[in-house]
Amino acid sequence: MSAEGTVGGAGDTYEGGLRRVARVILLDPRERVLLLHGHEPDDPADDWWFTPGGGVEGTETREEAALRELVEETGITDVELGPVLWRRMCSFPFAGRRWDQDEWYYLARTPEVHEEVVPVAAGLTELERRSVAGARWWTCGELTRTHETVYPTRLAELLRTLLDEGPPARPVVLDTEIV
């Protein structure tokens, strides 16, 4: 069964309960979105694409968590963090346990066109090193046409609306996803 996301932070300390998560919809000047390619740690064939992000640590804000996670997972530091676009609750199995998350998706833009498919991810946790296979920039059209699993599941539609209409006046609450 597919799952989504990976654990953020240095120690992979999630022990259950509702996890507060900040995710990033990172757009480059070509309006491509960066997605990470993840899989179950012991089953690379059980794979999916997902947005950078992870759990809020200690007293940090969600904005701080979004920026920290982006650097840890991609090495990209030159970004302008925008508003919260979407919020969703999700629950999924990953690495032998169930994850229950309250996710906030932030818009971020980088002024650079990153030609490399896989940004440098120097801050991955041990579990992330075992479950993140890389990253790539996706156009909205590529997301619409893909048959691969992408989270959130309506990302192509959501991205198209974002690119056509701009950020919403207030965060859109997405349907709960239970995998």
N, C-alpha and C positions, 0 to 999 in steps of 0.2 A: 504494500500500500504506500502511496506517495505521502510525503510529509512536506513541511516547508520551514525555511529559516534555520538558523543555527543559533547556538548559544553565544551571547556576547560576554565580554569581560574576561579577566585573566584566569578565573578559577572554575568556570562552568559550574556555578553554584546553585542553579535553579533546582528547587526542591519541591515544586508543586505550588498550588495556589494560583491566583491571577497575576501574571507577569506583565508589568508595565513596559511597553516596547515603543521605541522611536525608529521609524523607517524613513528612507530617503528616496524620493523620485528625483534622481540626478539627471539633468538634461545638459547636453553639450550644445554648442552653437548651431549644430545641424539638427537640433531637436531630437536627437537619439537619446534613449534612456539606457542607463547602465544596469544590467542584471547580473547576479552571481549565479553560477551553476552549482547546485548542491545535490547531494545524494545521501542515502543512508550510509553510515560509516562502514558497515560490513557488506554492503550491497550496492556497488556503483551503478548497477542497472536500474535501481529504483531512484530515479533522478527527477529534477525539476529546476526551474529558474525562479529567482526571487530577488526582491529589492534589498540593497544593503540596509543594515540596521540591526538593532538588538536591544537587550534589556537595559533599563535605567539602573544605574549603580549608585548606591548610597544616597547622598543628598543632591546629586546632579539633577538639573532640569531635563525635560525631554529634548529640548533644543541642544543642550550640551551633549546628551547621549547620542543624538543624531549625528552631530559633527564628529564626536569621538569614534563612533562605530564606522563612519565613512572612512576616516583615516586608517583605522585598524584593518578594515576589510579591503580597502582599495589603494591606500597610499595617497589618495587625492586630497589635497589640502586647500587648493584655491577654489573655494566655492562661496556662493552667496546663498545663505539659507533663507528661504521664503516662508510663506504661511503653511499651516496645516491644511492639507487638501481633503483628506479622507480619514475616517476612523472606522475601525472594525474590531469585532471580537472574533477570535478563532480558537480552534482546539484541534490538535493533530498529534499523531504518534511520531516520535523521532528518538533515535538512539535508545530504544528500550523503555521509554517513558512517555506519558502524555503531557503535552504543553498546552496551557490555557493562557491566551494572551489578549491584552487590550492594546491594540496597535494604532499609533498615530503616524500618518504618512505626511512628511514634510516635502515641499517643493524645494529643490536646490538647483542652482545653475553653476556650471563651470565655464569660464571664458575660453578655455582651451579645447581644441579638437584633439582628442587622444586617439592617435592612429593605432596604437598597440591594442590588441584585443584583450589582453590580460593586464590590468594595472598591477602595480607592485603592492602586495598585501603582506606587510611585515608584522602586523599585530594580531595575527590569528591565534586563537586559543588552540589547545591540543585537539579538542573535539572538532573545531573548524578545520584544522589542517587535515583531519581524516575524512571530512565530509564536504569540503568546498573544492570543486574541480577547476575553477577558473571563473572568468567573467567575460562579458562582451557587451558592446553597444548595439542596441536594437532600434530600428525605425518602427514607427507605428504600423506601417504596412507589413513588416516582417512579423510583428506580434499578432496581427490579424490573421496572417496566413499559417502560422506555425501550428503543428499538431503536438508539440511538446507541452508538458505541463508547466504553467506559469502561475505564480501567486502574487497578488490576489487574482482569482480566476477571471475577473472582468478587466484585467489591466489594459488590454488593447482598446476596449471601449472607453474606459476612464481616461486613458492618455489622449485619445482622439478628441474627446470633449475638452480636456485641458488645453490642448493645442489650438482648438477652434475657438473656444470661448474665454480662455484664461482661467486663473484660479477662481474657485467659488467664493462668494461673499463670506461664507462660514463653512466649516468642515462638513462634508457630506458623510452621513453615517451609512456605511456599506452593510449589506446583509452579513449575518454571522456565517462563518464557514467552519464546518465540522468535517474533518477528514477521518 
